[in-house]
């Protein structure tokens, strides 16, 4: 296990870090009000990722920002062994209960973790890393670069990093309160980091085989990138 903490109070130009740091208790409150904030059906990127991972024989998966587990439960039902991380107690408890009710608790490890800190795993531990809308949470560009390097560190050679993020073509881009960079506090008090294609390419440095797909989800609808790249 790899220890140590990254300084998450560092000042970055134009970024309101004190406001960003309040997102964790905000999400705790949101998840405390319902057990299925985003529904129970697996997302499109989860279904696509599962098909790719099954085809390539990849089974040990790291999921970052699992939330309340709509994708987690799907991966477990498909036979993957999942390490699911989130920084909310409420989200993780919901995930554990859902998987326990499925009778598949042996297929999952849950851990409370803030991705602004080093991932608590040894080098070359996972076949793939999956995250749905974790990248577009209240994370600065430098924090995203750090996270992406950490994911690469814990992936096995040839491992996949699959993530999604809302992009600058989204209807809510530049709405609400600007919190620095391309971070905006939109309706509901959620801070979203909207991605440009240039940001995707910047974060892909050191990886190979970058693939980017645009898709839509939910109300508005939200417009997102589905990004896949290989170590």
C-alpha positions as CSV (number, residue, x, y, z in Angstrom):
1,X,0.0,0.0,0.0
2,X,1.2,3.4,-0.8
3,X,0.8,6.1,1.8
4,X,1.3,9.9,2.1
5,X,-1.0,12.8,1.5
6,X,-0.9,15.5,-1.2
7,X,-1.3,19.1,-0.1
8,X,-4.9,19.9,-1.1
9,X,-4.9,23.4,0.3
10,X,-2.4,24.7,-2.2
11,X,-3.3,28.0,-3.9
12,X,-3.9,27.9,-7.6
13,X,-4.5,31.0,-9.7
14,X,-8.1,32.0,-9.8
15,X,-9.4,28.9,-8.1
16,X,-11.6,29.3,-5.0
17,X,-10.2,26.3,-3.1
18,X,-12.3,26.9,0.1
19,X,-15.5,26.7,-1.9
20,X,-14.2,23.6,-3.8
21,X,-13.4,21.9,-0.5
22,X,-17.1,22.2,0.6
23,X,-18.2,19.9,-2.2
24,X,-17.5,16.8,-0.1
25,X,-20.1,17.6,2.6
26,X,-22.5,18.8,-0.1
27,X,-22.3,15.3,-1.8
28,X,-22.8,13.6,1.6
29,X,-26.0,15.6,2.0
30,X,-27.2,14.8,-1.5
31,X,-26.5,11.0,-1.1
32,X,-28.2,11.1,2.4
33,X,-31.5,12.2,0.8
34,X,-31.8,9.3,-1.6
35,X,-30.2,5.9,-2.3
36,X,-30.4,6.3,-6.1
37,X,-29.6,9.9,-7.0
38,X,-28.7,8.9,-10.6
39,X,-31.0,5.9,-10.9
40,X,-30.1,2.2,-10.8
41,X,-29.6,1.4,-14.5
42,X,-25.9,1.3,-15.7
43,X,-24.7,4.2,-17.7
44,X,-23.8,4.0,-21.4
45,X,-20.1,4.3,-20.7
46,X,-20.2,1.5,-18.1
47,X,-21.9,-0.8,-20.6
48,X,-19.4,0.0,-23.3
49,X,-16.4,-0.3,-20.9
50,X,-17.6,-3.7,-19.7
51,X,-17.8,-5.0,-23.3
52,X,-14.3,-3.8,-24.0
53,X,-12.9,-5.2,-20.7
54,X,-14.6,-8.6,-21.2
55,X,-13.2,-8.9,-24.7
56,X,-9.7,-8.1,-23.5
57,X,-9.9,-10.4,-20.5
58,X,-9.4,-7.6,-18.0
59,X,-11.0,-8.4,-14.6
60,X,-9.4,-6.4,-11.8
61,X,-10.9,-2.9,-12.0
62,X,-10.4,0.3,-10.1
63,X,-13.5,2.5,-10.0
64,X,-13.1,6.1,-8.9
65,X,-16.0,8.2,-7.7
66,X,-18.4,5.2,-7.5
67,X,-21.2,7.4,-6.0
68,X,-24.1,5.2,-5.1
69,X,-23.1,2.3,-7.3
70,X,-25.3,2.2,-10.4
71,X,-22.2,1.3,-12.5
72,X,-20.5,-0.6,-9.7
73,X,-23.4,-3.1,-9.4
74,X,-23.4,-3.6,-13.1
75,X,-19.7,-4.4,-13.2
76,X,-20.1,-6.8,-10.2
77,X,-23.0,-8.5,-11.9
78,X,-20.8,-9.1,-15.0
79,X,-18.2,-10.9,-13.0
80,X,-15.5,-8.2,-12.6
81,X,-13.6,-7.8,-9.3
82,X,-14.0,-4.1,-8.4
83,X,-12.2,-1.8,-6.0
84,X,-14.7,1.1,-5.6
85,X,-13.5,4.4,-4.2
86,X,-15.5,7.5,-3.2
87,X,-15.0,10.4,-0.8
88,X,-18.5,10.1,0.8
89,X,-19.4,7.7,3.6
90,X,-23.0,7.7,2.5
91,X,-22.3,6.7,-1.1
92,X,-20.1,3.8,-0.1
93,X,-22.6,2.5,2.5
94,X,-25.2,2.4,-0.2
95,X,-22.9,0.6,-2.6
96,X,-22.0,-2.0,0.0
97,X,-25.7,-2.6,0.8
98,X,-26.7,-3.0,-2.9
99,X,-23.9,-5.4,-3.6
100,X,-24.6,-7.4,-0.4
101,X,-28.2,-7.7,-1.5
102,X,-27.0,-9.1,-4.8
103,X,-25.0,-11.8,-2.8
104,X,-21.7,-10.6,-4.4
105,X,-19.9,-8.9,-1.6
106,X,-16.8,-11.0,-2.3
107,X,-16.4,-9.3,-5.6
108,X,-15.9,-5.8,-4.3
109,X,-13.6,-3.8,-2.0
110,X,-14.8,-0.3,-1.0
111,X,-12.6,2.5,0.3
112,X,-13.2,6.1,1.3
113,X,-10.6,8.2,-0.6
114,X,-10.1,11.7,-1.9
115,X,-8.5,11.4,-5.3
116,X,-6.5,14.6,-4.7
117,X,-4.3,12.3,-2.6
118,X,-2.1,9.4,-3.8
119,X,-4.0,6.3,-4.7
120,X,-3.5,3.8,-1.8
121,X,-2.3,0.9,-4.1
122,X,1.0,-0.5,-5.3
123,X,2.3,0.1,-8.8
124,X,0.8,-2.1,-11.6
125,X,-2.1,-3.4,-9.5
126,X,-5.1,-3.0,-11.9
127,X,-6.1,-4.1,-15.3
128,X,-8.2,-0.9,-15.8
129,X,-9.5,2.2,-14.1
130,X,-13.1,3.4,-14.7
131,X,-14.7,6.7,-13.6
132,X,-18.0,8.2,-14.7
133,X,-18.0,12.0,-14.3
134,X,-15.4,11.9,-11.6
135,X,-13.0,13.9,-13.8
136,X,-15.4,16.7,-14.1
137,X,-16.0,17.2,-10.4
138,X,-14.5,20.0,-8.4
139,X,-10.9,19.2,-9.4
140,X,-8.4,21.7,-10.8
141,X,-6.3,21.0,-13.8
142,X,-3.1,20.3,-11.7
143,X,-5.1,17.9,-9.5
144,X,-6.4,16.1,-12.6
145,X,-2.9,15.8,-13.9
146,X,-1.8,14.4,-10.6
147,X,-4.7,11.9,-10.6
148,X,-4.1,10.8,-14.1
149,X,-0.4,10.1,-13.3
150,X,-1.5,8.1,-10.2
151,X,-3.9,6.1,-12.3
152,X,-1.1,5.3,-14.8
153,X,1.1,4.3,-11.9
154,X,-1.4,1.7,-10.5
155,X,-2.3,0.3,-14.0
156,X,-0.6,-2.8,-15.3
157,X,1.3,-2.5,-18.6
158,X,-1.4,-2.1,-21.3
159,X,-4.0,-1.2,-18.7
160,X,-6.9,1.1,-19.7
161,X,-7.9,4.4,-18.2
162,X,-11.6,5.0,-19.1
163,X,-13.3,8.1,-17.9
164,X,-16.1,10.6,-18.8
165,X,-16.3,14.3,-18.3
166,X,-18.8,17.0,-19.3
167,X,-17.5,19.2,-22.0
168,X,-17.6,22.8,-23.1
169,X,-20.5,22.2,-25.5
170,X,-22.7,21.4,-22.5
171,X,-25.7,23.8,-22.0
172,X,-24.6,24.6,-18.4
173,X,-21.0,25.6,-19.4
174,X,-20.4,29.2,-18.2
175,X,-23.6,29.3,-16.2
176,X,-23.9,29.8,-12.5
177,X,-20.9,31.0,-10.4
178,X,-17.4,30.9,-11.9
179,X,-15.0,29.2,-9.5
180,X,-11.8,29.5,-11.5
181,X,-10.4,27.8,-14.6
182,X,-13.4,26.1,-16.4
183,X,-15.0,25.3,-13.0
184,X,-18.6,26.5,-12.6
185,X,-21.0,26.1,-9.7
186,X,-24.2,25.3,-11.4
187,X,-27.8,24.8,-10.2
188,X,-28.0,22.6,-7.1
189,X,-24.7,23.8,-5.8
190,X,-22.6,21.3,-7.8
191,X,-19.2,22.5,-9.1
192,X,-18.4,21.1,-12.5
193,X,-15.1,21.2,-14.4
194,X,-16.1,21.4,-18.1
195,X,-13.5,19.9,-20.5
196,X,-12.2,21.2,-23.8
197,X,-10.7,18.7,-26.3
198,X,-7.4,20.4,-25.6
199,X,-7.7,19.4,-21.9
200,X,-8.4,15.8,-22.8
201,X,-5.3,15.7,-24.9
202,X,-3.2,17.4,-22.2
203,X,-4.2,14.8,-19.7
204,X,-3.4,12.0,-22.1
205,X,0.3,12.8,-22.2
206,X,2.3,9.7,-21.3
207,X,-0.6,7.4,-22.5
208,X,-1.2,5.9,-25.9
209,X,-4.1,5.0,-28.1
210,X,-6.3,8.0,-27.1
211,X,-9.9,7.6,-28.2
212,X,-12.6,10.2,-27.6
213,X,-16.3,9.8,-28.1
214,X,-19.1,12.3,-27.5
215,X,-22.4,11.2,-26.0
216,X,-25.4,12.7,-24.1
217,X,-27.0,11.6,-20.8
218,X,-29.8,12.7,-18.5
219,X,-31.7,15.9,-18.5
220,X,-30.7,19.1,-20.5
221,X,-29.1,16.7,-21.8
222,X,-25.6,16.7,-20.3
223,X,-23.0,16.5,-23.0
224,X,-19.9,14.4,-22.2
225,X,-16.7,13.0,-23.6
226,X,-16.0,9.3,-23.2
227,X,-12.3,9.0,-23.1
228,X,-10.2,5.8,-23.3
229,X,-6.4,5.6,-23.2
230,X,-3.9,2.9,-22.6
231,X,-0.8,2.8,-20.4
